[in-house]
Amino acid sequence: MTVQIDSGSTTCAPFRRPARWFVTAHTTRFDRVDGELVEVATSVAHAKEIGTDRTACGVRAWTWRKLMDVSFPPHAGMKCRACLAALAAPHRGSDT
């Protein structure tokens, strides 16, 4: 992508759209994953969208930690079965 700035131009990295469904959890901790310090869920990971107050399974998650850089479902840890089922339904999990 090229952006015009006055008379010059510069090349920028393409915009990375955040995942529609990200991880939220009641409790988290910081841990090393592949040598990098990252926040991981230590309780059951739920799916949540930006701008909502509830998880995909309907649990209110106002005070929970939001791991917006982690797409749901996460690779490791416990996952909410109801959130997995809700996202598997055609009307909830698709981007259309």
MODELLER restraints for C-alpha pairs under 7 A, 6 or more apart:
rsr = mdl.restraints
at = mdl.atoms
rsr.add(forms.Gaussian(group=physical.xy_distance, feature=features.Distance(at['CA:1:A'], at['CA:11:A']), mean=5.99, stdev=0.5))
rsr.add(forms.Gaussian(group=physical.xy_distance, feature=features.Distance(at['CA:1:A'], at['CA:12:A']), mean=5.91, stdev=0.5))
rsr.add(forms.Gaussian(group=physical.xy_distance, feature=features.Distance(at['CA:1:A'], at['CA:13:A']), mean=6.97, stdev=0.5))
rsr.add(forms.Gaussian(group=physical.xy_distance, feature=features.Distance(at['CA:1:A'], at['CA:14:A']), mean=6.27, stdev=0.5))
rsr.add(forms.Gaussian(group=physical.xy_distance, feature=features.Distance(at['CA:2:A'], at['CA:9:A']), mean=6.61, stdev=0.5))
rsr.add(forms.Gaussian(group=physical.xy_distance, feature=features.Distance(at['CA:2:A'], at['CA:10:A']), mean=5.92, stdev=0.5))
rsr.add(forms.Gaussian(group=physical.xy_distance, feature=features.Distance(at['CA:2:A'], at['CA:11:A']), mean=4.80, stdev=0.5))
rsr.add(forms.Gaussian(group=physical.xy_distance, feature=features.Distance(at['CA:2:A'], at['CA:12:A']), mean=6.39, stdev=0.5))
rsr.add(forms.Gaussian(group=physical.xy_distance, feature=features.Distance(at['CA:3:A'], at['CA:9:A']), mean=5.69, stdev=0.5))
rsr.add(forms.Gaussian(group=physical.xy_distance, feature=features.Distance(at['CA:3:A'], at['CA:10:A']), mean=5.75, stdev=0.5))
rsr.add(forms.Gaussian(group=physical.xy_distance, feature=features.Distance(at['CA:3:A'], at['CA:11:A']), mean=6.50, stdev=0.5))
rsr.add(forms.Gaussian(group=physical.xy_distance, feature=features.Distance(at['CA:4:A'], at['CA:10:A']), mean=6.97, stdev=0.5))
rsr.add(forms.Gaussian(group=physical.xy_distance, feature=features.Distance(at['CA:19:A'], at['CA:71:A']), mean=5.79, stdev=0.5))
rsr.add(forms.Gaussian(group=physical.xy_distance, feature=features.Distance(at['CA:20:A'], at['CA:49:A']), mean=5.99, stdev=0.5))
rsr.add(forms.Gaussian(group=physical.xy_distance, feature=features.Distance(at['CA:21:A'], at['CA:47:A']), mean=5.67, stdev=0.5))
rsr.add(forms.Gaussian(group=physical.xy_distance, feature=features.Distance(at['CA:21:A'], at['CA:48:A']), mean=5.34, stdev=0.5))
rsr.add(forms.Gaussian(group=physical.xy_distance, feature=features.Distance(at['CA:21:A'], at['CA:49:A']), mean=5.08, stdev=0.5))
rsr.add(forms.Gaussian(group=physical.xy_distance, feature=features.Distance(at['CA:21:A'], at['CA:71:A']), mean=6.02, stdev=0.5))
rsr.add(forms.Gaussian(group=physical.xy_distance, feature=features.Distance(at['CA:21:A'], at['CA:72:A']), mean=5.60, stdev=0.5))
rsr.add(forms.Gaussian(group=physical.xy_distance, feature=features.Distance(at['CA:22:A'], at['CA:47:A']), mean=5.58, stdev=0.5))
rsr.add(forms.Gaussian(group=physical.xy_distance, feature=features.Distance(at['CA:22:A'], at['CA:48:A']), mean=5.48, stdev=0.5))
rsr.add(forms.Gaussian(group=physical.xy_distance, feature=features.Distance(at['CA:22:A'], at['CA:49:A']), mean=6.44, stdev=0.5))
rsr.add(forms.Gaussian(group=physical.xy_distance, feature=features.Distance(at['CA:22:A'], at['CA:67:A']), mean=6.52, stdev=0.5))
rsr.add(forms.Gaussian(group=physical.xy_distance, feature=features.Distance(at['CA:22:A'], at['CA:68:A']), mean=5.35, stdev=0.5))
rsr.add(forms.Gaussian(group=physical.xy_distance, feature=features.Distance(at['CA:22:A'], at['CA:70:A']), mean=5.64, stdev=0.5))
rsr.add(forms.Gaussian(group=physical.xy_distance, feature=features.Distance(at['CA:22:A'], at['CA:71:A']), mean=4.38, stdev=0.5))
rsr.add(forms.Gaussian(group=physical.xy_distance, feature=features.Distance(at['CA:22:A'], at['CA:72:A']), mean=4.84, stdev=0.5))
rsr.add(forms.Gaussian(group=physical.xy_distance, feature=features.Distance(at['CA:23:A'], at['CA:45:A']), mean=5.91, stdev=0.5))
rsr.add(forms.Gaussian(group=physical.xy_distance, feature=features.Distance(at['CA:23:A'], at['CA:46:A']), mean=5.64, stdev=0.5))
rsr.add(forms.Gaussian(group=physical.xy_distance, feature=features.Distance(at['CA:23:A'], at['CA:47:A']), mean=5.16, stdev=0.5))
rsr.add(forms.Gaussian(group=physical.xy_distance, feature=features.Distance(at['CA:23:A'], at['CA:48:A']), mean=6.28, stdev=0.5))
rsr.add(forms.Gaussian(group=physical.xy_distance, feature=features.Distance(at['CA:23:A'], at['CA:66:A']), mean=6.33, stdev=0.5))
rsr.add(forms.Gaussian(group=physical.xy_distance, feature=features.Distance(at['CA:23:A'], at['CA:67:A']), mean=5.24, stdev=0.5))
rsr.add(forms.Gaussian(group=physical.xy_distance, feature=features.Distance(at['CA:23:A'], at['CA:68:A']), mean=6.52, stdev=0.5))
rsr.add(forms.Gaussian(group=physical.xy_distance, feature=features.Distance(at['CA:23:A'], at['CA:70:A']), mean=5.84, stdev=0.5))
rsr.add(forms.Gaussian(group=physical.xy_distance, feature=features.Distance(at['CA:23:A'], at['CA:71:A']), mean=6.06, stdev=0.5))
rsr.add(forms.Gaussian(group=physical.xy_distance, feature=features.Distance(at['CA:23:A'], at['CA:72:A']), mean=5.28, stdev=0.5))
rsr.add(forms.Gaussian(group=physical.xy_distance, feature=features.Distance(at['CA:24:A'], at['CA:45:A']), mean=5.85, stdev=0.5))
rsr.add(forms.Gaussian(group=physical.xy_distance, feature=features.Distance(at['CA:24:A'], at['CA:46:A']), mean=5.32, stdev=0.5))
rsr.add(forms.Gaussian(group=physical.xy_distance, feature=features.Distance(at['CA:24:A'], at['CA:47:A']), mean=6.26, stdev=0.5))
rsr.add(forms.Gaussian(group=physical.xy_distance, feature=features.Distance(at['CA:24:A'], at['CA:48:A']), mean=6.36, stdev=0.5))
rsr.add(forms.Gaussian(group=physical.xy_distance, feature=features.Distance(at['CA:24:A'], at['CA:64:A']), mean=6.37, stdev=0.5))
rsr.add(forms.Gaussian(group=physical.xy_distance, feature=features.Distance(at['CA:24:A'], at['CA:65:A']), mean=5.61, stdev=0.5))
rsr.add(forms.Gaussian(group=physical.xy_distance, feature=features.Distance(at['CA:24:A'], at['CA:66:A']), mean=4.55, stdev=0.5))
rsr.add(forms.Gaussian(group=physical.xy_distance, feature=features.Distance(at['CA:24:A'], at['CA:67:A']), mean=5.77, stdev=0.5))
rsr.add(forms.Gaussian(group=physical.xy_distance, feature=features.Distance(at['CA:25:A'], at['CA:41:A']), mean=5.82, stdev=0.5))
rsr.add(forms.Gaussian(group=physical.xy_distance, feature=features.Distance(at['CA:25:A'], at['CA:43:A']), mean=6.07, stdev=0.5))
rsr.add(forms.Gaussian(group=physical.xy_distance, feature=features.Distance(at['CA:25:A'], at['CA:44:A']), mean=6.19, stdev=0.5))
rsr.add(forms.Gaussian(group=physical.xy_distance, feature=features.Distance(at['CA:25:A'], at['CA:45:A']), mean=5.05, stdev=0.5))
rsr.add(forms.Gaussian(group=physical.xy_distance, feature=features.Distance(at['CA:25:A'], at['CA:46:A']), mean=6.13, stdev=0.5))
rsr.add(forms.Gaussian(group=physical.xy_distance, feature=features.Distance(at['CA:25:A'], at['CA:64:A']), mean=5.58, stdev=0.5))
rsr.add(forms.Gaussian(group=physical.xy_distance, feature=features.Distance(at['CA:25:A'], at['CA:65:A']), mean=5.53, stdev=0.5))
rsr.add(forms.Gaussian(group=physical.xy_distance, feature=features.Distance(at['CA:25:A'], at['CA:66:A']), mean=6.86, stdev=0.5))
rsr.add(forms.Gaussian(group=physical.xy_distance, feature=features.Distance(at['CA:26:A'], at['CA:43:A']), mean=6.14, stdev=0.5))
rsr.add(forms.Gaussian(group=physical.xy_distance, feature=features.Distance(at['CA:26:A'], at['CA:64:A']), mean=4.70, stdev=0.5))
rsr.add(forms.Gaussian(group=physical.xy_distance, feature=features.Distance(at['CA:26:A'], at['CA:65:A']), mean=6.15, stdev=0.5))
rsr.add(forms.Gaussian(group=physical.xy_distance, feature=features.Distance(at['CA:27:A'], at['CA:41:A']), mean=6.13, stdev=0.5))
rsr.add(forms.Gaussian(group=physical.xy_distance, feature=features.Distance(at['CA:27:A'], at['CA:42:A']), mean=5.57, stdev=0.5))
rsr.add(forms.Gaussian(group=physical.xy_distance, feature=features.Distance(at['CA:27:A'], at['CA:43:A']), mean=5.47, stdev=0.5))
rsr.add(forms.Gaussian(group=physical.xy_distance, feature=features.Distance(at['CA:27:A'], at['CA:65:A']), mean=6.74, stdev=0.5))
rsr.add(forms.Gaussian(group=physical.xy_distance, feature=features.Distance(at['CA:28:A'], at['CA:39:A']), mean=6.47, stdev=0.5))
rsr.add(forms.Gaussian(group=physical.xy_distance, feature=features.Distance(at['CA:28:A'], at['CA:40:A']), mean=5.43, stdev=0.5))
rsr.add(forms.Gaussian(group=physical.xy_distance, feature=features.Distance(at['CA:28:A'], at['CA:41:A']), mean=4.30, stdev=0.5))
rsr.add(forms.Gaussian(group=physical.xy_distance, feature=features.Distance(at['CA:28:A'], at['CA:42:A']), mean=4.88, stdev=0.5))
rsr.add(forms.Gaussian(group=physical.xy_distance, feature=features.Distance(at['CA:28:A'], at['CA:43:A']), mean=6.96, stdev=0.5))
rsr.add(forms.Gaussian(group=physical.xy_distance, feature=features.Distance(at['CA:29:A'], at['CA:39:A']), mean=5.56, stdev=0.5))
rsr.add(forms.Gaussian(group=physical.xy_distance, feature=features.Distance(at['CA:29:A'], at['CA:40:A']), mean=5.62, stdev=0.5))
rsr.add(forms.Gaussian(group=physical.xy_distance, feature=features.Distance(at['CA:29:A'], at['CA:41:A']), mean=6.61, stdev=0.5))
rsr.add(forms.Gaussian(group=physical.xy_distance, feature=features.Distance(at['CA:29:A'], at['CA:42:A']), mean=6.58, stdev=0.5))
rsr.add(forms.Gaussian(group=physical.xy_distance, feature=features.Distance(at['CA:30:A'], at['CA:37:A']), mean=6.33, stdev=0.5))
rsr.add(forms.Gaussian(group=physical.xy_distance, feature=features.Distance(at['CA:30:A'], at['CA:38:A']), mean=5.38, stdev=0.5))
rsr.add(forms.Gaussian(group=physical.xy_distance, feature=features.Distance(at['CA:30:A'], at['CA:39:A']), mean=4.35, stdev=0.5))
rsr.add(forms.Gaussian(group=physical.xy_distance, feature=features.Distance(at['CA:30:A'], at['CA:40:A']), mean=6.14, stdev=0.5))
rsr.add(forms.Gaussian(group=physical.xy_distance, feature=features.Distance(at['CA:31:A'], at['CA:37:A']), mean=5.47, stdev=0.5))
rsr.add(forms.Gaussian(group=physical.xy_distance, feature=features.Distance(at['CA:31:A'], at['CA:38:A']), mean=5.55, stdev=0.5))
rsr.add(forms.Gaussian(group=physical.xy_distance, feature=features.Distance(at['CA:31:A'], at['CA:39:A']), mean=6.27, stdev=0.5))
rsr.add(forms.Gaussian(group=physical.xy_distance, feature=features.Distance(at['CA:31:A'], at['CA:40:A']), mean=6.76, stdev=0.5))
rsr.add(forms.Gaussian(group=physical.xy_distance, feature=features.Distance(at['CA:32:A'], at['CA:38:A']), mean=6.15, stdev=0.5))
rsr.add(forms.Gaussian(group=physical.xy_distance, feature=features.Distance(at['CA:44:A'], at['CA:78:A']), mean=4.94, stdev=0.5))
rsr.add(forms.Gaussian(group=physical.xy_distance, feature=features.Distance(at['CA:44:A'], at['CA:79:A']), mean=5.40, stdev=0.5))
rsr.add(forms.Gaussian(group=physical.xy_distance, feature=features.Distance(at['CA:44:A'], at['CA:80:A']), mean=6.00, stdev=0.5))
rsr.add(forms.Gaussian(group=physical.xy_distance, feature=features.Distance(at['CA:45:A'], at['CA:78:A']), mean=6.07, stdev=0.5))
rsr.add(forms.Gaussian(group=physical.xy_distance, feature=features.Distance(at['CA:45:A'], at['CA:79:A']), mean=4.80, stdev=0.5))
rsr.add(forms.Gaussian(group=physical.xy_distance, feature=features.Distance(at['CA:45:A'], at['CA:80:A']), mean=5.92, stdev=0.5))
rsr.add(forms.Gaussian(group=physical.xy_distance, feature=features.Distance(at['CA:46:A'], at['CA:55:A']), mean=6.28, stdev=0.5))
rsr.add(forms.Gaussian(group=physical.xy_distance, feature=features.Distance(at['CA:46:A'], at['CA:79:A']), mean=6.37, stdev=0.5))
rsr.add(forms.Gaussian(group=physical.xy_distance, feature=features.Distance(at['CA:46:A'], at['CA:80:A']), mean=5.40, stdev=0.5))
rsr.add(forms.Gaussian(group=physical.xy_distance, feature=features.Distance(at['CA:46:A'], at['CA:83:A']), mean=6.13, stdev=0.5))
rsr.add(forms.Gaussian(group=physical.xy_distance, feature=features.Distance(at['CA:47:A'], at['CA:55:A']), mean=5.48, stdev=0.5))
rsr.add(forms.Gaussian(group=physical.xy_distance, feature=features.Distance(at['CA:47:A'], at['CA:56:A']), mean=5.50, stdev=0.5))
rsr.add(forms.Gaussian(group=physical.xy_distance, feature=features.Distance(at['CA:47:A'], at['CA:72:A']), mean=5.69, stdev=0.5))
rsr.add(forms.Gaussian(group=physical.xy_distance, feature=features.Distance(at['CA:47:A'], at['CA:83:A']), mean=5.89, stdev=0.5))
rsr.add(forms.Gaussian(group=physical.xy_distance, feature=features.Distance(at['CA:48:A'], at['CA:54:A']), mean=6.77, stdev=0.5))
rsr.add(forms.Gaussian(group=physical.xy_distance, feature=features.Distance(at['CA:48:A'], at['CA:55:A']), mean=4.59, stdev=0.5))
rsr.add(forms.Gaussian(group=physical.xy_distance, feature=features.Distance(at['CA:48:A'], at['CA:56:A']), mean=5.85, stdev=0.5))
rsr.add(forms.Gaussian(group=physical.xy_distance, feature=features.Distance(at['CA:53:A'], at['CA:60:A']), mean=5.89, stdev=0.5))
rsr.add(forms.Gaussian(group=physical.xy_distance, feature=features.Distance(at['CA:53:A'], at['CA:61:A']), mean=5.85, stdev=0.5))
rsr.add(forms.Gaussian(group=physical.xy_distance, feature=features.Distance(at['CA:53:A'], at['CA:62:A']), mean=5.61, stdev=0.5))
rsr.add(forms.Gaussian(group=physical.xy_distance, feature=features.Distance(at['CA:54:A'], at['CA:60:A']), mean=4.37, stdev=0.5))
rsr.add(forms.Gaussian(group=physical.xy_distance, feature=features.Distance(at['CA:54:A'], at['CA:61:A']), mean=5.44, stdev=0.5))
rsr.add(forms.Gaussian(group=physical.xy_distance, feature=features.Distance(at['CA:55:A'], at['CA:61:A']), mean=6.57, stdev=0.5))
rsr.add(forms.Gaussian(group=physical.xy_distance, feature=features.Distance(at['CA:56:A'], at['CA:83:A']), mean=5.11, stdev=0.5))
rsr.add(forms.Gaussian(group=physical.xy_distance, feature=features.Distance(at['CA:56:A'], at['CA:86:A']), mean=6.13, stdev=0.5))
rsr.add(forms.Gaussian(group=physical.xy_distance, feature=features.Distance(at['CA:57:A'], at['CA:82:A']), mean=5.35, stdev=0.5))
rsr.add(forms.Gaussian(group=physical.xy_distance, feature=features.Distance(at['CA:57:A'], at['CA:83:A']), mean=4.78, stdev=0.5))
rsr.add(forms.Gaussian(group=physical.xy_distance, feature=features.Distance(at['CA:57:A'], at['CA:86:A']), mean=6.35, stdev=0.5))
rsr.add(forms.Gaussian(group=physical.xy_distance, feature=features.Distance(at['CA:73:A'], at['CA:79:A']), mean=6.89, stdev=0.5))
rsr.add(forms.Gaussian(group=physical.xy_distance, feature=features.Distance(at['CA:86:A'], at['CA:92:A']), mean=6.38, stdev=0.5))
rsr.add(forms.Gaussian(group=physical.xy_distance, feature=features.Distance(at['CA:87:A'], at['CA:93:A']), mean=4.14, stdev=0.5))
